Every structure is written in C-alpha cells, then in structure tokens.
C-alpha cells in the first residue's frame, strides 16, 4: 500500500483540499477556505500547513473567532449547505469564542467545521498557557464545551485517527437529515506527530447530497390526509432552500392550488408576490399567514422544525388541524404527532404530488388567501412609506420605513442579512423578495452579532450579488470588527445601522408583559453619562465609507450612494424605539405568577388564557 508521511495537521489540510462537491452539474471545492486566527495552539503546525497549501485551501484572517465562525455559517446558508467553510482557532479563549457560533450552526442545521487547538496529549507540560484544569478529569479541556452544540465531536489523540475521523465529520455535515457542525480538537503535540497515511486517503473525492425518497407507507398516509383536505396550507421552512426545492414547491402549490406560508428560515421560498404566497407565519409573521393557519384543516410542513416563532408557541393552528411533516430529519417530521413523511423536500413534494393526482383545493380557499394577503401587503406599503422629514418635533423613522427603503430599492440580485432583535420581525414582513433565496435572518439561535459577520460570509459565497446587512445598535456594539474584515478582503457590504437607543425590542417585551422599563434602553439603564455613539465615524475608522442620515428620503439617497461605492458602506440612522410592525401571533414567555405590579398580574392572566389554546401533543 502506497503511503505518504505527513503530520496530523498536514494530513488534515491535504484531505480537506481534496474534497469536492457536485451541484447543478458542476464540481467545486467542498471546503473553499479556512477562517483562522492563530495562537500558540495552532500556528506552528496547522498554520504552517495552511501556509504551505496556499490557494489549494485559502486562509482568511478574521478579527474574532466567533465572528469568523458566524461568517462560515452564513457562507453555508448562502451556498444552501453545499459548501463548507472551516474555522480554526488556538486553544483556550480562541476555542471557546467559537462555542456560540457552533450553537448557531446547530440550531440552524448548518454545516460548519471547527478546528481548535488543544492542550498536550502527553500532559507533560501541563498546565500550559490558557489551560483550564479539571482536578478530577485530567483529560477534559475547554473543548469539551462544544459537545452540546455540535453534531460530531472528536479529539485527535493519535495521528492515525484522522483517517477515521475526518470522513465521519464530512458525512455528518453533508447528511440532509443530520446536518450540523463538526468539531475536531487538535492537541498541540499530536498536530506535530507524523504518520504514514494511505495515499488513497488524499484522492480527490466528489460528494453529492443524498436525496432520500419517501417511504411508500408514509407517502400513502400523507397523500390520503392531503387529498381529504378542504382547507390545506403549506408551511415552507428552510429545508426548501437546502433541498433546492423552490421550483418544486411553486409547482406543487400551483398544481394543487394550495396557499403557502413561510417560516423565518423559509422566507423567499416563493417570490413575495406569487399568487399563493400568503406571507410569513407566526410571531414575527403577518395577519394573512396566521389567519390561514388558524383556518386550515391540513398543514403540510415542508423542511421546518416548527419552532415556537413559526407556531406561535403552538397556538396558530385550529383545534382539529392535521399536520404532515415532510422533512429529511425524522426528529422534525414527527413533532406533535404529525404524520411523518421522511424524505428530501424536493423528492418528497414530487412524490406527494403524484400520489394525490389531480387533487386541487377549492378556488374559494385560494381566493380567501389572496384577499388576506392583499391586506397584508397594503398594510406594509402603508407603514413602510416615506413620511415627513425628521425635525420640528417629528419622530424618527420606524424600522418598517428603513426596511421599506431597501425593499423599494432592491434588485433581483439583492440579498438581505439580519438577525436578532427587532429587525427579524420587521424584515421578515417588510422584505418582499423579487427572487427566491434572497434573505438570511438568523433566528434559529437568534444570535446578536451575527449580522455583519454573516454578511461577510454571504458576500464571500456570492460575490456577484448585492448583500445588504440590517443591524441594530445593540448587535453592532456586540460585534462589528468584521467590517474591517470586509475592507481588508474586498467583500463589499451595504450596512444599515438602526440606532434605537438600546435593546428596544426586549424593552417592548418587558413592558408588554407588565414589567417596568429597565436595563434595556440606555435611558433606562444605570448610566451616568449617556453618550451617543457616532456609528458612521466608528465605521469610517475601520476603512468603510459611512454617513449618518435622519430621514427616510435621506436614507434612500444614501442607499444609492452606497450602491455606487467601491467598498463597504455604512449608513447610520436613528430609528424609533416604540413603533413596530403588528400582525404576529402570541408567544409564550415566563410571566411571574406573583407580583406587586398589577400590570404583571394582568399579563399573567392573559398568558394563561392564551395557553388554553396551545396544541399539546395531539
């Protein structure tokens, strides 16, 4: 058997560079690059091998380990899970900085390869710099903290283990039903150890994403339920995108005349003004989708994990609804006693269409969806419209107006990135995409700080598309350093910073549940010197072009200047902290059972009344 003598780090780099994937009839590198910040735990071995690899496995320097791993998650989303970026860190804080990003990938079912340095396998130099010692568990390190937030976890304690570990990690990340992040811990001494690896381990390998077909019995039961429906509704989740099933979804909906609602992850599965698209569903959704869900007798849930924001904590559906769970993951397909249809979304929709034959929902049902949806669009048009200029006591623009500027200026190539805070609800409603797969709102883990890093990853994945980042002041202050990354790498973003004076959407939740405004808006926090942040000046200091605007008209003009600019352009705009888009469903949060505040007691009573409408395992 032919062998090649390499270090552990060298074998990992060579193996990753040899992996390719087939998509749309073409092959491309499965791992187009590695985000890396080096330290003593990875610079001398893994860093050396990445330098040697050069363009075979390009290395991109991040500013923060969490940020670069978040960029990798967004890259995978933009590529619809067909390409994977790795993120490499040293030991200690560099590694644990990536735990949050791993959780983002885990919650969103995204592939992400994490390569973290680790302490010495020999333990002779212990305790080394940045090592956290566990007195009763000497083999445990901070890297064990990744176990709860990845699909695959391994620590390489001997070079030969790479031959088994890496293919398993890749298989996990490419599995349509079990997709998620993989973590590989690399002790410093083991990275340097050499081994005679089988030469065929490094042969070019072309992967294809499996498309599991539907089981015949499950298909028969699902088809019978759908064919008996008088008021069917499709809920399109992120799995529609990951299966490349947008065209199949549109065909299925049109052939069987079934309205479609979209989850946050499933947004832009259909173009916004498709005649059967009744908008986003759930807590961050709209009146039309939620009204259709309440009236539906059969729901076909395609590629969605049915999280609480999509289901209104399981209150958006009527009492007798039957759910068909079409999902590549058995875990998701069987939730809340759904009829499971475990299959790839595209293949499952095609098979289900054949199984129900010429079944079509009644015209009165689709007409009802169209009427409800027209009211939704009219409402968004109204609240997103440009109003009078700020000044003379007028109020600053609302989030809806900010999103409206982007929505009106958008081109089919525009791709919007946002995440936690008030913007997901506003952008989910107000971004009415002209093209499918034009929206990434990280709401699986609702991670503040995702937006700018995620925008960088998305632009890296789609250099020919216009990437617009919508970020609140709170998220911006948490993580903004990848603005500098985009300047250094030449990946242009248009970033709109909405400054509403703190964590305004959590203030909204706090007050809505009877609480006193406290510690969310800066004006309600323990602040002795309330200084306004000049976000434009801050961004300019990192090399961005930037400006501050105060009106909707000014924002529209600034957006066109940003579009014409050569590099990343940041626009800061003061936004209203209390004006929100309405139409969403109820959401269960903990409300105190006992309180001295009458407002809290009233909120508790309202919560208990809403809980009576919850679907509980039936």
C-alpha positions in Angstrom: 0.0 0.0 0.0 1.4 3.4 -1.0 1.7 5.8 1.9 2.5 9.4 2.4 4.3 10.5 5.6 2.6 13.7 6.9 2.0 15.4 10.2 -1.5 15.2 11.6 -2.0 18.9 10.7 -0.7 18.2 7.2 -3.0 15.3 6.7 -6.0 17.3 7.7 -5.2 20.2 5.3 -4.4 17.8 2.4 -7.7 15.8 3.0 -9.8 19.0 3.1 -8.3 20.3 -0.1 -9.1 17.0 -1.9 -12.8 17.1 -1.1 -15.2 18.4 -3.8 -18.9 18.6 -4.3 -21.2 18.3 -7.2 -24.0 20.8 -7.5 -26.0 21.9 -10.6 -23.9 19.7 -12.8 -20.6 21.2 -11.8 -18.0 20.3 -9.2 -16.4 22.8 -6.8 -14.2 22.5 -3.7 -16.3 21.3 -0.8 -14.1 23.4 1.5 -13.4 26.6 -0.3 -11.3 28.0 2.5 -10.5 28.3 6.2 -11.1 31.2 8.5 -8.3 31.3 11.0 -6.9 33.2 13.9 -3.5 31.7 15.1 -2.1 31.3 18.5 0.4 29.1 20.2 -2.1 26.2 19.9 -2.3 26.1 16.2 0.2 28.5 14.5 3.3 26.3 14.4 1.6 23.2 12.9 -1.8 23.8 11.4 -0.8 27.4 10.5 2.3 26.1 8.8 0.4 23.6 6.8 -2.2 26.1 5.7 0.5 28.4 4.5 2.0 25.6 2.5 -1.4 24.8 1.0 -1.8 28.2 -0.5 -4.7 28.5 -2.9 -5.5 24.8 -2.6 -7.1 25.8 0.7 -7.1 29.6 1.1 -6.9 31.0 4.6 -8.8 34.1 5.6 -7.9 36.0 8.7 -10.7 37.0 11.0 -10.8 39.6 13.7 -12.7 37.5 16.3 -13.1 33.7 16.4 -16.9 33.9 16.9 -17.2 36.3 14.0 -15.3 34.2 11.6 -17.3 31.1 12.5 -20.5 33.1 12.1 -19.3 34.1 8.7 -18.8 30.4 7.9 -22.4 29.7 8.9 -23.7 32.4 6.7 -21.5 31.2 3.9 -23.1 27.7 4.2 -26.5 29.3 4.2 -25.8 31.3 1.0 -24.5 28.1 -0.6 -27.6 26.2 0.6 -25.5 23.8 2.6 -23.4 22.7 -0.5 -20.1 24.2 0.5 -18.4 24.4 3.9 -16.0 26.8 5.4 -13.8 25.7 8.3 -12.9 27.9 11.2 -9.6 27.3 13.1 -8.6 28.7 16.4 -5.9 28.3 19.1 -6.7 26.8 22.5 -8.4 28.5 25.4 -10.4 31.6 24.7 -9.9 31.3 20.9 -11.7 28.0 21.0 -14.4 28.9 23.4 -15.1 32.1 21.4 -16.5 29.7 18.7 -18.9 27.9 21.0 -21.7 30.4 20.3 -21.2 30.1 16.6 -21.3 26.4 16.8 -24.7 26.7 18.5 -25.9 29.0 15.7 -24.9 26.3 13.2 -26.5 23.6 15.3 -29.8 25.4 15.7 -30.0 26.3 12.0 -28.8 22.8 10.9 -25.9 24.3 9.1 -22.5 22.6 8.2 -19.5 24.1 9.9 -16.1 22.6 10.5 -14.4 23.8 13.7 -10.7 23.0 14.2 -9.5 24.0 17.6 -6.1 23.7 19.2 -6.0 21.7 22.5 -3.6 21.0 25.4 -0.8 18.5 25.1 -1.9 14.8 24.8 1.2 13.8 26.7 0.2 16.1 29.6 3.9 16.5 30.4 4.0 20.4 30.1 0.7 20.8 32.0 -0.7 23.2 32.9 0.0 25.1 29.7 -0.9 28.6 28.8 -4.7 29.0 28.6 -5.4 25.5 30.0 -8.3 25.2 32.4 -7.6 22.3 34.8 -10.2 19.9 35.9 -8.9 18.3 39.1 -10.9 15.0 38.8 -10.9 14.8 35.0 -7.4 15.4 33.6 -8.4 14.5 30.0 -11.2 17.2 30.0 -10.4 20.5 28.4 -12.5 23.6 27.5 -13.0 21.9 24.1 -15.4 19.5 25.8 -17.8 22.5 26.0 -18.5 22.0 22.3 -20.1 18.6 22.8 -23.6 20.1 23.4 -23.5 22.3 20.3 -22.2 20.1 17.5 -23.4 17.0 15.7 -20.0 15.5 15.6 -17.2 15.8 18.2 -13.8 14.3 18.3 -10.4 14.9 19.8 -7.5 13.5 17.7 -5.2 11.8 20.2 -3.1 9.8 17.6 -2.3 10.8 14.0 -3.9 7.6 12.6 -7.3 8.6 13.9 -7.6 11.3 11.2 -8.3 8.6 8.6 -11.5 7.6 10.5 -12.5 11.0 12.0 -12.5 13.3 9.1 -14.7 11.2 6.7 -17.2 10.8 9.5 -17.2 14.6 10.2 -17.7 15.3 6.5 -20.5 12.7 6.2 -22.3 14.3 9.2 -22.1 17.8 7.7 -23.5 16.6 4.3 -26.2 14.4 5.8 -29.6 16.1 4.8 -31.3 14.8 8.0 -28.5 15.1 10.5 -26.7 18.2 9.1 -24.9 20.3 11.6 -21.5 21.4 12.8 -18.5 19.2 13.4 -15.7 19.8 15.9 -12.2 18.4 15.8 -9.9 19.1 18.8 -6.2 19.1 17.9 -3.7 18.7 20.8 -0.5 20.6 20.2 1.8 17.6 20.2 -0.5 15.4 18.1 -0.7 18.1 15.4 3.1 17.8 15.1 3.2 14.0 15.1 3.9 12.3 11.8 2.3 9.1 10.4 2.4 7.1 7.2 -1.1 7.8 5.8 -2.6 5.7 3.0 -2.1 7.7 -0.2 -5.6 6.9 -1.4 -7.0 8.9 1.6 -6.0 12.0 -0.2 -7.5 11.1 -3.6 -9.9 13.7 -4.9 -13.4 12.8 -3.7 -16.6 14.2 -5.2 -19.6 14.3 -2.9 -23.3 14.5 -3.7 -26.0 15.4 -1.3 -28.3 12.4 -0.8 -32.0 12.9 -1.6 -33.8 10.2 0.5 -37.1 9.2 -1.1 -40.3 8.8 0.8 -41.3 5.5 2.3 -44.3 4.0 0.5 -46.4 3.6 3.6 -45.7 7.1 4.9 -46.4 8.5 1.4 -49.8 6.7 1.2 -50.9 8.0 4.6 -49.8 11.6 3.8 -51.5 11.6 0.4 -54.7 10.3 1.9 -54.7 13.1 4.5 -53.9 15.8 2.0 -56.5 14.6 -0.5 -59.2 14.8 2.1 -58.3 18.4 3.0 -60.8 21.2 2.3 -58.5 24.0 3.6 -54.9 22.9 3.1 -51.9 25.1 3.9 -48.2 24.6 3.1 -45.6 25.9 5.6 -42.3 26.3 3.8 -39.3 26.1 6.0 -35.5 26.4 5.5 -35.4 22.8 4.2 -37.0 24.1 0.9 -33.8 26.1 0.3 -31.4 23.4 1.4 -33.0 20.9 -0.9 -33.1 23.4 -3.8 -36.8 22.8 -3.9 -38.1 26.3 -4.6 -39.3 25.4 -8.1 -40.8 22.1 -7.0 -42.7 24.0 -4.2 -44.1 26.5 -6.6 -45.1 23.8 -9.0 -46.8 21.8 -6.2 -48.7 24.8 -4.8 -49.9 25.8 -8.3 -50.9 22.3 -9.4 -52.9 21.7 -6.2 -54.0 25.3 -5.6 -52.6 25.3 -2.0 -51.6 28.6 -0.3 -48.1 28.8 1.2 -46.9 30.4 4.4 -43.2 30.8 5.1 -41.2 30.5 8.3 -38.3 32.8 9.0 -35.8 30.3 7.6 -38.1 29.6 4.7 -38.7 33.2 3.7 -38.3 33.7 0.0 -39.1 30.1 -0.8 -41.5 31.8 -3.2 -41.2 35.3 -4.6 -43.2 37.6 -2.4 -46.0 38.4 -4.9 -46.6 34.8 -6.0 -50.4 34.4 -6.1 -50.3 31.6 -3.5 -47.7 33.2 -1.1 -49.6 34.4 1.9 -46.6 35.7 3.8 -44.6 34.9 6.9 -46.2 32.9 9.6 -46.1 33.1 13.4 -44.9 35.5 16.0 -42.8 37.6 13.5 -45.4 36.9 10.8 -48.4 38.6 9.3 -52.1 38.6 9.7 -52.7 36.8 6.4 -50.5 33.7 7.1 -51.7 33.4 10.6 -55.3 33.7 9.6 -54.9 31.0 7.0 -53.1 28.8 9.6 -56.0 29.2 12.1 -58.5 28.1 9.4 -56.5 25.3 7.8 -57.6 21.7 8.4 -54.4 20.1 7.0 -50.9 21.6 7.1 -48.1 20.3 5.0 -45.0 21.4 6.9 -42.0 21.2 4.5 -38.5 21.4 5.8 -39.3 23.2 9.0 -38.5 22.3 12.6 -41.7 24.1 13.7 -40.1 26.3 16.2 -42.2 28.4 18.6 -41.9 31.5 16.5 -43.5 29.7 13.5 -46.2 28.1 15.5 -47.0 31.0 17.9 -45.9 28.6 20.7 -48.3 26.1 19.1 -51.4 28.4 19.1 -51.6 29.5 15.4 -53.4 26.3 14.3 -57.1 25.4 14.7 -58.0 22.6 17.1 -58.7 19.9 14.5 -55.7 20.5 12.2 -53.7 17.6 10.9 -50.0 18.2 10.3 -48.0 16.3 7.7 -44.3 16.6 8.4 -42.3 16.4 5.2 -38.7 16.6 6.4 -35.3 14.9 5.8 -34.9 14.7 9.6 -37.1 12.1 11.3 -36.9 14.2 14.5 -38.7 17.1 12.8 -41.1 15.0 10.8 -42.7 13.5 13.8 -43.2 16.6 16.0 -46.6 17.0 17.7 -47.9 13.7 16.4 -47.5 14.8 12.8 -48.0 12.3 10.0 -44.3 11.8 9.1 -43.1 11.9 5.6 -39.3 11.5 6.0 -37.8 12.5 2.7 -35.8 15.1 0.8 -38.1 18.1 0.3 -37.8 18.2 -3.5 -38.3 14.5 -3.9 -41.0 14.3 -1.3 -43.0 17.1 -2.9 -42.8 15.4 -6.3 -43.8 12.0 -4.9 -46.7 13.5 -2.9 -47.9 15.4 -6.0 -48.0 12.2 -7.9 -49.7 10.4 -5.1 -52.6 12.9 -4.8 -53.1 13.1 -8.5 -55.5 15.7 -9.7 -56.4 16.9 -6.3 -56.9 20.7 -6.0 -58.1 22.8 -3.1 -61.2 24.8 -3.8 -61.0 28.2 -5.5 -62.7 29.8 -2.6 -59.9 28.8 -0.3 -57.1 30.3 -2.5 -59.3 33.4 -3.1 -59.5 33.8 0.7 -55.7 33.6 0.9 -55.4 36.2 -1.9 -57.8 38.5 -0.1 -56.0 38.1 3.2 -52.6 38.6 1.6 -53.6 41.8 -0.2 -54.5 43.3 3.1 -51.0 42.3 4.4 -49.2 44.0 1.5 -51.4 47.1 1.8 -50.5 47.3 5.5 -46.8 47.0 4.8 -47.0 49.5 2.0 -48.6 52.0 4.4 -46.3 51.7 7.4 -43.2 51.4 5.2 -43.9 54.5 3.2 -41.7 57.6 3.4 -43.3 60.2 5.7 -42.4 63.8 6.7 -38.8 64.7 7.5 -37.5 64.5 11.0 -37.3 67.8 12.7 -39.7 70.3 14.4 -40.8 67.6 16.8 -41.4 64.9 14.2 -40.5 61.3 15.1 -37.5 59.4 13.6 -38.2 56.7 11.0 -39.6 53.3 12.1 -37.9 50.0 11.4 -40.6 49.3 8.8 -39.7 52.5 7.0 -36.0 51.6 7.0 -36.7 48.1 5.6 -39.1 49.7 3.1 -36.3 51.8 1.6 -34.3 48.6 1.0 -37.4 46.8 -0.3 -38.2 49.5 -2.8 -34.6 49.9 -4.0 -33.9 46.2 -4.3 -32.9 44.3 -7.4 -33.4 40.6 -8.0 -29.8 40.1 -7.0 -30.2 41.8 -3.6 -29.6 39.5 -0.6 -30.6 40.7 2.9 -28.9 39.6 6.1 -30.2 40.3 9.6 -30.5 38.5 12.9 -31.7 39.0 16.5 -33.5 42.0 18.0 -36.3 43.9 16.4 -35.2 43.6 12.8 -36.2 40.0 12.2 -39.8 40.7 12.7 -39.6 43.9 10.7 -37.5 42.5 7.8 -39.4 39.2 7.6 -42.6 41.2 6.9 -41.1 44.1 5.0 -38.6 42.4 2.8 -40.7 41.2 -0.2 -38.1 39.4 -2.2 -38.1 39.6 -6.0 -36.1 36.4 -6.2 -36.1 33.1 -4.2 -33.3 32.6 -1.7 -32.7 36.3 -1.1 -33.0 36.5 2.7 -31.0 35.3 5.7 -32.4 36.1 9.1 -30.5 34.1 11.7 -33.4 33.3 14.0 -32.7 29.7 14.8 -30.4 30.8 17.6 -31.3 34.5 17.5 -27.7 35.4 17.8 -26.9 39.1 18.3 -23.7 39.9 16.4 -24.4 37.6 13.5 -25.3 40.3 11.1 -22.0 41.9 10.0 -20.0 38.7 10.2 -22.8 36.8 8.4 -22.9 39.5 5.7 -19.2 39.0 5.1 -19.7 35.2 4.7 -22.6 35.7 2.4 -20.8 38.1 0.2 -17.8 35.8 0.1 -20.1 33.0 -1.1 -21.9 35.2 -3.6 -19.5 37.8 -4.9 -21.8 38.8 -7.7 -24.8 39.6 -5.5 -25.6 42.8 -3.6 -25.5 42.0 0.1 -27.3 44.3 2.4 -27.0 44.0 6.2 -29.6 45.3 8.6 -28.3 45.6 12.1 -29.4 47.3 15.3 -27.2 49.4 17.5 -27.1 46.7 20.2 -25.9 44.0 17.8 -23.4 46.4 16.2 -21.8 47.2 19.6 -21.6 43.5 20.3 -19.7 42.6 17.2 -18.6 44.9 14.4 -15.0 44.1 13.7 -15.8 42.2 10.6 -16.5 45.5 8.9 -12.7 45.7 8.9 -12.6 42.1 7.5 -14.7 43.2 4.5 -12.5 46.2 3.9 -9.3 44.0 4.1 -10.7 41.3 1.9 -12.6 43.4 -0.6 -16.0 41.9 0.1 -18.3 44.9 -0.2 -21.4 45.2 2.0 -24.1 47.8 2.4 -24.7 48.0 6.2 -27.6 50.0 7.7 -27.3 50.5 11.4 -30.6 51.2 13.1 -30.0 53.1 16.3 -33.0 53.0 18.6 -31.1 53.7 21.8 -30.5 50.2 23.2 -32.3 46.8 23.2 -35.6 48.2 22.2 -37.4 45.0 21.2 -36.7 43.4 24.6 -37.9 46.6 26.2 -41.1 46.1 24.2 -41.4 42.5 25.5 -40.6 43.6 29.1 -43.3 46.3 29.1 -45.9 44.2 27.2 -45.7 41.6 30.0 -46.3 44.2 32.7 -42.7 45.0 33.6 -41.3 48.4 34.2 -38.8 49.6 31.6 -35.5 48.5 33.0 -31.9 48.0 31.7 -32.8 47.6 28.0 -32.9 51.1 26.6 -29.9 53.1 27.6 -32.2 55.7 29.0 -33.5 53.1 31.5 -30.1 51.6 32.4 -27.6 52.5 35.1 -25.8 55.2 33.0 -24.1 58.2 34.4 -23.0 59.8 31.1 -25.3 58.9 28.2 -23.1 59.4 25.1 -24.4 58.9 21.7 -22.3 56.6 19.5 -21.2 58.0 16.2 -21.6 54.8 14.3 -20.6 56.3 11.0 -17.3 57.7 12.4 -16.6 54.3 14.0 -17.1 52.5 10.7 -15.0 55.1 8.9 -12.2 54.4 11.3 -12.2 50.8 10.0 -11.9 51.9 6.4 -15.6 51.9 5.4 -17.3 54.8 3.7 -20.0 55.9 6.0 -22.6 58.6 6.7 -25.5 59.4 9.1 -29.0 60.2 7.9 -32.1 61.3 9.7 -35.0 60.9 7.3 -36.4 58.2 5.0 -35.6 60.4 2.0 -32.0 60.8 3.1 -31.7 57.1 3.7 -32.9 56.4 0.2 -30.3 58.7 -1.2 -27.6 57.3 0.9 -28.5 53.8 -0.2 -27.9 54.7 -3.8 -24.6 56.3 -2.9 -23.7 53.1 -1.0 -24.7 51.0 -4.1 -22.3 53.1 -6.2 -19.4 52.9 -3.8 -16.5 50.6 -4.4 -16.3 49.2 -0.9 -18.3 48.5 2.3 -20.6 51.4 3.0 -22.2 52.0 6.4 -25.3 54.1 6.9 -26.4 55.0 10.4 -30.0 56.1 11.0 -31.7 56.9 14.3 -34.9 54.8 14.4 -38.0 54.9 16.6 -37.8 52.6 19.7 -41.5 52.0 20.0 -43.1 51.7 16.6 -43.4 48.1 15.4 -45.0 46.1 12.7 -48.0 44.2 14.0 -49.8 41.1 12.9 -47.8 38.3 14.6 -49.1 35.5 16.8 -48.9 35.0 20.6 -45.6 33.9 22.1 -45.2 32.2 25.4 -42.6 33.6 27.8 -42.4 33.3 31.6 -44.6 35.8 33.4 -44.5 35.9 37.2 -47.3 34.1 38.9 -47.0 36.6 41.9 -46.1 40.2 41.6 -46.8 43.6 43.3 -47.4 45.2 39.9 -51.0 45.0 38.7 -49.7 45.1 35.1 -47.8 41.9 35.6 -50.8 40.2 37.2 -52.9 41.2 34.2 -50.2 39.9 31.8 -50.2 36.6 33.7 -54.0 36.2 33.3 -53.6 36.9 29.6 -50.8 34.4 29.3 -52.9 31.7 31.0 -55.8 32.4 28.6 -53.6 32.0 25.6 -52.1 28.8 26.9 -55.6 27.3 26.8 -55.3 27.5 23.0 -52.0 25.6 22.8 -51.7 22.4 20.9 -50.2 19.9 23.4 -49.2 16.6 21.8 -52.3 16.0 19.8 
